[in-house]
Amino acid sequence: MTDLKVKSELDGDIRRFSVRVDGVADLKSQIRKTYRLEGERFGMKYKDEDGDLVTLELDSELEEALVLLESSGASLLKLSIRKAGNTGTQPANFPGGLKAGPSPKPVPAQPRGPPSHGPPPHGGHGPPPHGGHGPPSGHMHPPQ
């Protein structure tokens, strides 16, 4: 079991608490109590050494966060909490550098396949002018 100091933020509500954790379930249980989230689904993220927001769902991810916390010399795990359905990828204002930003705009889907460069030079109707059977030779073969 690990004694963990946590600072968490949910919708601008910042809380600080200590919790004994044996796994991510213990941390989630304390978050549920702290924010009165019984029966609600939520996600947790922390900021790693690269400044990326990393999802925290599994025990192995909590272990990695604790290793990072210890190696950085910090004594406080800072978490951004989001209720399920809140699709924002950026947390609200949060001490320690986590700040809200505009949500990215969706990128329109691009058509698949080779690019179109308009109709073929002969207008795109029927076979090419030379009959479509080999290169144009300048003379026609009589029918047989």
C-alpha positions, -999 to +999 in steps of 0.1 A: +000+000+000+012+035-008+002+067+009-005+092-019-011+129-018-034+141-046-046+174-060-075+169-084-096+191-105-131+185-118-150+213-136-129+240-119-134+224-084-099+217-071-095+193-041-065+181-022-065+148-002-044+119+010-053+083+002-038+049+008-037+031-026-031-005-035-043+001-070-063+024-092-096+012-077-086+028-044-078+061-061-111+060-080-130+052-049-116+083-031-123+105-062-159+092-062-163+102-025-145+135-029-166+147-058-198+128-049-196+108-082-213+076-070-228+058-100-211+081-125-183+071-149-153+094-150-117+094-163-085+106-148-054+121-164-020+134-152+007+154-168+039+135-176+075+147-180+068+156-216+038+178-207+013+153-222-019+144-205-018+107-198-049+086-191-049+068-157-072+037-158-051+007-150-029-003-121+001-004-143-006+032-154-008+042-117+025+025-110+041+044-139+026+077-125+041+069-091+075+062-106+074+095-124+063+113-093+092+098-073+118+104-100+107+141-103+110+147-066+073+158-064+052+148-035+018+155-050+000+137-079-020+162-098-051+148-116-076+161-141-109+144-136-136+143-164-170+128-162-179+103-190-193+122-219-172+153-214-151+150-246-128+179-239-092+169-241-079+198-222-086+202-185-098+234-170-075+258-151-053+237-129-023+246-107+010+234-121+005+244-157-026+225-168-047+251-185-077+250-207-074+255-244-099+255-273-111+221-283-096+210-316-120+214-345-128+183-364-110+178-397-133+172-426-129+138-442-109+137-474-121+117-504-102+084-508-086+071-540-064+087-567-068+125-572-091+135-600-077+158-626-109+163-646-121+144-677-097+128-701-084+150-729-108+134-755-139+145-734-145+113-716-172+099-740-165+066-757-131+052-768-102+075-775-102+091-810-078+066-825-101+037-817-085+025-785-066-004-800-029+004-798-011+036-808-026+057-836-008+048-868-023+074-891-039+048-914-067+023-909-067-014-916-095-026-939-122-047-922-119-085-928 
